[in-house]
Amino acid sequence: MNNKLTKNIIVAVVTIVILFALHFFFFRNNNTIDTETALYVEDQTNATLQVDKNLLSLLLEMKSIKLDEKLFNSPVFKSLNDYSIDIKIQEVGRINPFASLELK
């Protein structure tokens, strides 16, 4: 019975290889690749120019912004309180996370 199964597997593999070879040699498209049309190149100059114009207009808008220094000297600004909290540096993790754990 094992011998019959082996023969069936070999016949199936050989049949698949022959079918693949027939398809490859007889049914494939034999067109040659035209080197002129093989690569598709999209012209990006218009898109690049548009991005450059947008960036330039944004930079010009930022350049025209004037900051009034009187704001920082006003009593309202000086009356603001700083509620920030200093975060102390803490040790995080082990130096070598792949080292074995030593239980004490």
Z-matrix of the N, CA and C atoms (Angstrom, degrees):
N
C 1 1.444
C 2 1.530 1 110.65
N 3 1.287 2 117.74 1 -39.16
C 4 1.446 3 122.53 2 178.65
C 5 1.520 4 110.32 3 -64.77
N 6 1.338 5 116.58 4 -36.07
C 7 1.444 6 121.88 5 179.63
C 8 1.529 7 110.75 6 -65.93
N 9 1.337 8 117.56 7 -37.89
C 10 1.459 9 122.74 8 179.33
C 11 1.535 10 110.71 9 -67.98
N 12 1.317 11 117.49 10 -39.85
C 13 1.472 12 122.16 11 178.01
C 14 1.523 13 110.33 12 -64.70
N 15 1.317 14 116.94 13 -41.42
C 16 1.465 15 120.95 14 179.29
C 17 1.527 16 109.77 15 -63.40
N 18 1.324 17 117.30 16 -43.26
C 19 1.465 18 120.77 17 179.41
C 20 1.528 19 110.34 18 -62.98
N 21 1.316 20 118.58 19 -40.87
C 22 1.468 21 121.76 20 179.45
C 23 1.531 22 111.49 21 -63.82
N 24 1.315 23 116.25 22 -40.30
C 25 1.475 24 120.14 23 179.25
C 26 1.517 25 110.11 24 -66.05
N 27 1.326 26 117.02 25 -43.02
C 28 1.466 27 120.85 26 179.99
C 29 1.528 28 109.97 27 -64.31
N 30 1.323 29 118.05 28 -43.21
C 31 1.470 30 121.39 29 178.65
C 32 1.521 31 110.54 30 -62.42
N 33 1.320 32 117.98 31 -40.87
C 34 1.466 33 121.30 32 -179.98
C 35 1.524 34 110.86 33 -65.00
N 36 1.328 35 117.33 34 -44.18
C 37 1.474 36 121.16 35 -179.31
C 38 1.523 37 110.03 36 -64.94
N 39 1.344 38 117.06 37 -44.04
C 40 1.470 39 120.19 38 -179.95
C 41 1.525 40 110.33 39 -64.21
N 42 1.334 41 118.15 40 -39.48
C 43 1.464 42 121.72 41 178.36
C 44 1.516 43 111.03 42 -63.00
N 45 1.306 44 117.57 43 -42.71
C 46 1.473 45 121.43 44 179.43
C 47 1.517 46 110.05 45 -64.48
N 48 1.326 47 117.82 46 -41.95
C 49 1.465 48 120.92 47 179.69
C 50 1.523 49 110.31 48 -64.59
N 51 1.326 50 117.84 49 -42.22
C 52 1.470 51 120.95 50 179.81
C 53 1.523 52 110.46 51 -65.47
N 54 1.329 53 117.64 52 -42.88
C 55 1.462 54 120.11 53 178.00
C 56 1.524 55 111.82 54 -62.26
N 57 1.314 56 116.15 55 -40.92
C 58 1.459 57 119.84 56 177.83
C 59 1.526 58 110.68 57 -63.97
N 60 1.340 59 117.36 58 -42.12
C 61 1.460 60 120.87 59 179.95
C 62 1.527 61 110.56 60 -64.73
N 63 1.334 62 117.81 61 -42.31
C 64 1.455 63 120.72 62 177.68
C 65 1.522 64 111.64 63 -61.53
N 66 1.310 65 115.38 64 -44.79
C 67 1.465 66 119.50 65 178.03
C 68 1.528 67 110.90 66 -62.04
N 69 1.298 68 116.65 67 -43.07
C 70 1.463 69 121.13 68 -176.38
C 71 1.522 70 110.83 69 -65.67
N 72 1.325 71 118.72 70 -43.05
C 73 1.450 72 120.68 71 -173.72
C 74 1.537 73 113.75 72 -87.80
N 75 1.328 74 119.11 73 -30.79
C 76 1.453 75 119.76 74 -172.75
C 77 1.524 76 114.81 75 -109.09
N 78 1.298 77 117.86 76 -31.39
C 79 1.461 78 119.66 77 -172.39
C 80 1.517 79 114.34 78 -106.06
N 81 1.278 80 118.12 79 -0.27
C 82 1.470 81 118.71 80 179.47
C 83 1.513 82 110.04 81 -79.77
N 84 1.316 83 116.59 82 160.99
C 85 1.454 84 122.66 83 179.93
C 86 1.518 85 108.40 84 -79.57
N 87 1.308 86 117.44 85 124.60
C 88 1.460 87 121.32 86 -175.58
C 89 1.521 88 112.89 87 -94.58
N 90 1.316 89 118.32 88 20.27
C 91 1.460 90 120.71 89 178.39
C 92 1.514 91 109.74 90 -68.55
N 93 1.299 92 115.99 91 138.32
C 94 1.457 93 119.96 92 175.34
C 95 1.518 94 108.39 93 -85.08
N 96 1.288 95 115.74 94 152.44
C 97 1.459 96 120.71 95 -178.39
C 98 1.521 97 108.69 96 -82.03
N 99 1.298 98 115.05 97 126.20
C 100 1.455 99 120.25 98 176.48
C 101 1.521 100 107.91 99 -82.14
N 102 1.304 101 116.63 100 120.33
C 103 1.466 102 119.90 101 -175.97
C 104 1.518 103 111.88 102 -68.40
N 105 1.338 104 117.22 103 -20.23
C 106 1.454 105 119.50 104 179.47
C 107 1.526 106 111.75 105 -74.11
N 108 1.338 107 116.43 106 -33.16
C 109 1.459 108 119.75 107 -176.67
C 110 1.517 109 112.71 108 -109.98
N 111 1.322 110 118.39 109 5.59
C 112 1.460 111 120.83 110 -176.78
C 113 1.525 112 111.39 111 -70.15
N 114 1.298 113 117.23 112 -31.64
C 115 1.459 114 120.84 113 -179.73
C 116 1.517 115 109.44 114 -109.02
N 117 1.314 116 115.04 115 139.74
C 118 1.451 117 120.93 116 178.09
C 119 1.514 118 108.10 117 -107.20
N 120 1.293 119 115.98 118 120.21
C 121 1.458 120 121.11 119 -179.52
C 122 1.511 121 108.11 120 -117.63
N 123 1.327 122 115.23 121 125.27
C 124 1.456 123 119.97 122 -179.69
C 125 1.519 124 108.52 123 -101.44
N 126 1.292 125 115.57 124 134.28
C 127 1.455 126 121.05 125 -179.62
C 128 1.530 127 108.83 126 -75.93
N 129 1.301 128 116.84 127 116.80
C 130 1.463 129 121.90 128 -176.97
C 131 1.523 130 112.40 129 -104.57
N 132 1.321 131 117.99 130 8.65
C 133 1.466 132 118.88 131 -175.77
C 134 1.520 133 111.73 132 -64.81
N 135 1.342 134 118.18 133 -39.55
C 136 1.470 135 119.70 134 -179.68
C 137 1.519 136 111.30 135 -66.16
N 138 1.340 137 117.01 136 -42.21
C 139 1.457 138 120.08 137 179.24
C 140 1.523 139 110.52 138 -65.66
N 141 1.325 140 116.53 139 -40.60
C 142 1.469 141 120.64 140 179.59
C 143 1.516 142 110.34 141 -65.34
N 144 1.316 143 117.24 142 -41.95
C 145 1.462 144 120.27 143 178.70
C 146 1.522 145 111.14 144 -63.30
N 147 1.322 146 117.88 145 -38.96
C 148 1.468 147 121.01 146 178.93
C 149 1.524 148 110.63 147 -64.91
N 150 1.333 149 117.28 148 -42.50
C 151 1.462 150 120.80 149 178.40
C 152 1.521 151 109.98 150 -64.54
N 153 1.332 152 116.53 151 -41.37
C 154 1.465 153 120.09 152 178.44
C 155 1.525 154 111.25 153 -62.68
N 156 1.330 155 116.93 154 -40.98
C 157 1.470 156 120.03 155 178.94
C 158 1.523 157 110.88 156 -65.24
N 159 1.334 158 116.80 157 -41.56
C 160 1.465 159 119.86 158 179.15
C 161 1.522 160 110.61 159 -63.64
N 162 1.317 161 116.72 160 -42.58
C 163 1.460 162 120.79 161 179.85
C 164 1.524 163 110.45 162 -64.64
N 165 1.304 164 116.53 163 -43.66
C 166 1.459 165 120.50 164 179.90
C 167 1.529 166 111.69 165 -63.31
N 168 1.334 167 116.62 166 -42.13
C 169 1.469 168 118.68 167 179.06
C 170 1.524 169 111.01 168 -66.81
N 171 1.330 170 117.37 169 -36.71
C 172 1.458 171 120.33 170 177.30
C 173 1.524 172 111.24 171 -65.26
N 174 1.329 173 117.04 172 -42.26
C 175 1.467 174 120.06 173 177.67
C 176 1.525 175 111.58 174 -64.15
N 177 1.319 176 116.75 175 -38.48
C 178 1.464 177 119.35 176 178.03
C 179 1.520 178 111.42 177 -66.98
N 180 1.323 179 117.19 178 -37.19
C 181 1.463 180 120.10 179 176.27
C 182 1.521 181 110.53 180 -64.03
N 183 1.323 182 117.13 181 -41.80
C 184 1.463 183 120.25 182 179.84
C 185 1.520 184 111.14 183 -67.35
N 186 1.317 185 117.11 184 -33.59
C 187 1.465 186 120.37 185 179.69
C 188 1.524 187 111.39 186 -68.16
N 189 1.322 188 116.05 187 -29.98
C 190 1.464 189 119.58 188 -177.33
C 191 1.532 190 112.83 189 -81.20
N 192 1.341 191 118.06 190 -6.19
C 193 1.463 192 120.65 191 -179.91
C 194 1.529 193 109.10 192 -73.30
N 195 1.311 194 115.05 193 129.26
C 196 1.468 195 121.35 194 178.12
C 197 1.524 196 108.57 195 -112.37
N 198 1.297 197 117.23 196 130.27
C 199 1.454 198 122.13 197 -179.76
C 200 1.522 199 108.50 198 -101.32
N 201 1.309 200 116.07 199 124.74
C 202 1.456 201 120.93 200 -179.67
C 203 1.521 202 108.55 201 -84.01
N 204 1.319 203 116.97 202 116.09
C 205 1.465 204 121.43 203 -177.02
C 206 1.527 205 112.16 204 -74.13
N 207 1.306 206 117.52 205 -11.50
C 208 1.460 207 120.30 206 177.92
C 209 1.526 208 110.62 207 -65.80
N 210 1.310 209 116.82 208 -25.94
C 211 1.447 210 121.17 209 179.44
C 212 1.524 211 111.37 210 -57.68
N 213 1.330 212 116.77 211 -42.13
C 214 1.454 213 120.34 212 -177.06
C 215 1.526 214 113.08 213 -75.12
N 216 1.304 215 117.34 214 -16.11
C 217 1.458 216 120.69 215 178.41
C 218 1.527 217 112.56 216 -98.14
N 219 1.315 218 117.17 217 -2.69
C 220 1.457 219 120.13 218 -177.03
C 221 1.530 220 110.36 219 -73.19
N 222 1.335 221 118.02 220 150.43
C 223 1.463 222 121.46 221 179.66
C 224 1.535 223 112.63 222 -64.17
N 225 1.320 224 117.42 223 -29.52
C 226 1.465 225 120.22 224 179.83
C 227 1.529 226 109.33 225 -66.92
N 228 1.327 227 117.50 226 -44.58
C 229 1.453 228 120.52 227 179.14
C 230 1.519 229 111.09 228 -64.90
N 231 1.303 230 116.21 229 -40.19
C 232 1.467 231 119.83 230 -179.14
C 233 1.520 232 111.75 231 -71.02
N 234 1.336 233 118.33 232 -21.65
C 235 1.458 234 120.37 233 179.85
C 236 1.538 235 112.83 234 -82.42
N 237 1.312 236 117.64 235 -5.19
C 238 1.462 237 120.78 236 178.74
C 239 1.523 238 110.13 237 -67.82
N 240 1.330 239 116.01 238 140.85
C 241 1.470 240 121.07 239 179.86
C 242 1.524 241 110.15 240 -104.27
N 243 1.305 242 115.00 241 146.31
C 244 1.462 243 121.12 242 177.28
C 245 1.521 244 108.20 243 -96.29
N 246 1.317 245 117.06 244 113.69
C 247 1.463 246 121.81 245 -179.72
C 248 1.533 247 112.06 246 -104.95
N 249 1.300 248 116.79 247 19.67
C 250 1.459 249 118.93 248 -178.61
C 251 1.526 250 109.97 249 -71.35
N 252 1.320 251 115.96 250 153.92
C 253 1.459 252 122.74 251 -178.68
C 254 1.516 253 108.35 252 -114.92
N 255 1.314 254 115.51 253 132.66
C 256 1.457 255 119.43 254 176.24
C 257 1.522 256 109.08 255 -74.81
N 258 1.312 257 115.92 256 128.64
C 259 1.456 258 121.10 257 178.84
C 260 1.509 259 107.99 258 -98.55
N 261 1.325 260 115.21 259 121.15
C 262 1.454 261 119.87 260 -179.27
C 263 1.525 262 109.57 261 -78.41
N 264 1.311 263 115.44 262 144.10
C 265 1.461 264 120.44 263 178.71
C 266 1.519 265 108.71 264 -72.51
N 267 1.331 266 115.55 265 128.17
C 268 1.453 267 120.65 266 -179.14
C 269 1.515 268 109.47 267 -121.40
N 270 1.318 269 115.43 268 152.93
C 271 1.450 270 120.40 269 178.16
C 272 1.530 271 108.08 270 -74.26
N 273 1.307 272 116.18 271 131.41
C 274 1.456 273 120.29 272 179.36
C 275 1.519 274 109.81 273 -122.44
N 276 1.306 275 115.90 274 125.91
C 277 1.456 276 121.05 275 174.56
C 278 1.511 277 113.79 276 69.62
N 279 1.319 278 113.78 277 -172.23
C 280 1.461 279 120.97 278 179.05
C 281 1.515 280 109.17 279 -101.76
N 282 1.309 281 115.86 280 160.26
C 283 1.460 282 120.60 281 178.57
C 284 1.524 283 109.39 282 -63.54
N 285 1.325 284 116.87 283 -46.99
C 286 1.458 285 121.28 284 178.60
C 287 1.539 286 107.21 285 -119.70
N 288 1.334 287 117.76 286 102.85
C 289 1.458 288 119.25 287 -177.47
C 290 1.517 289 114.11 288 -68.76
N 291 1.334 290 117.25 289 -13.86
C 292 1.460 291 120.86 290 -178.49
C 293 1.534 292 112.48 291 -95.37
N 294 1.331 293 116.34 292 -3.13
C 295 1.469 294 119.30 293 178.43
C 296 1.519 295 109.39 294 -70.75
N 297 1.315 296 115.64 295 153.47
C 298 1.468 297 119.91 296 -179.51
C 299 1.527 298 109.83 297 -68.31
N 300 1.328 299 115.51 298 150.10
C 301 1.451 300 121.32 299 179.27
C 302 1.525 301 109.29 300 -79.89
N 303 1.304 302 115.34 301 130.76
C 304 1.464 303 120.15 302 177.42
C 305 1.512 304 108.77 303 -107.77
N 306 1.321 305 116.13 304 112.07
C 307 1.453 306 120.73 305 179.34
C 308 1.513 307 109.19 306 -88.85
N 309 1.312 308 117.14 307 131.45
C 310 1.467 309 121.05 308 -178.15
C 311 1.480 310 110.72 309 -103.95
